[in-house]
């Protein structure tokens, strides 16, 4: 929030869309990089496509939620707390989800060489 108590000139929904786009790019790049370094097979690459699709669907749901919250007339102080919590959860899921491919690739390599 600004010093005068007003919210950021760009609405929360638009700011969340920006975070979602960046998180999706990070999620995709982490997955591709990790699977490529681990010598991923076609099955692992198919898993990447499914994971990215799932992430995109969840991201769209979060984007809709913030469109509704932005128009709800909720006090900006409450929106700021929710926004920070959702951004933290988004980035944790994005980076954590991308890094989950490390144990998956290790187990896959152990079983299938």
N, C-alpha and C positions, 0 to 999 in steps of 0.2 A: 504494500500500500504506500501511497504517497504521503508526504508530511501532513497534508490537509485532510487526510482520512479517506480520500477518494480512491477508488480502485484503479488499477492500471488502465490506461486508455484503451488498450486492446482487451476485449472481453475474455473471461476465463475460458469459454468454449474455444475461442480461437487460439489462445495460448496452449490449451490442452491438445488441440489438433497439431500444433507445432511439435510438442513433446512426443505425441504419438508417431508422427512421421519420422522423427529422428530416432526414436526407440526402435521402430520397425527396421530402419536401415541398419542400426547397430546389431539387432537380433539376427538379421539375415547375414550380415558380414561375418559375425562370430561363427555362425553355423557353417557357412561355406568354408571359411578359413580352417576351422577345426577339423571338419570332415576331410577336407583336401589334404591337410597335414597328416592325418591319421590313415591315409590311404583308403578312403571310403569306397564302398562298392555302389552299384546301382541301387540296391535296397536302401542304403543309408541316404543316398541322394533323394530317393522317393520320400523318405522320412522327413527330409528337410522341406520338401514341397508341402507336405501335410502339416508340419509344424508352423510354417509361415502362413498357410491358409488359416489355421486355428488362431494364430496371433492376430491376423488381420480381422477376423470375425470378432474377437474379443475387443480389439481396439475400436472397432466401429460401435460396439455397444457402449464403451466408455465415452466415446465422442457424443453419442446421442444423449447419454446421461448428463454431460456437461452442457449440451444445448438446452436441455430442460432446466437444469439448475441455474443457468445464466438468465433465463427468462422468468424464474420463479419469484423474483423480488426478495429473495433471502438477503439478510444483511451482509454487507461485504466482509465483515469480520468472520462470520461463520463460513463463508465461501472460501476465504483464504486458508482456513484450517483444513477444510475438505480438499482443496486443491493441492496443498502441500502433501497431504497424506496420499492422495491418488498419484501424484507425480513420483513420490518415493516408491510406492508399490509398483508403478509402471516400470521404472528403471531397474528395480530389483528383479522383476520378472523378466525384463528384456535381457539383462546381462546374465542373470542366473540361468534362464532358459537356454541361452546360447552356450553357456559353459557346461550344461548337462550332457552335451554331445561327447565330452571327453570320456566319461565312464562308459557311455553307450558304445562308443567306437572301440574302446579297450576290450570290453566284453565281447563285442562282435568279432574283433580280430582274434581273441582267444578261442572262440568257438569255430570260426570259419576260416581262420588263417588269413 
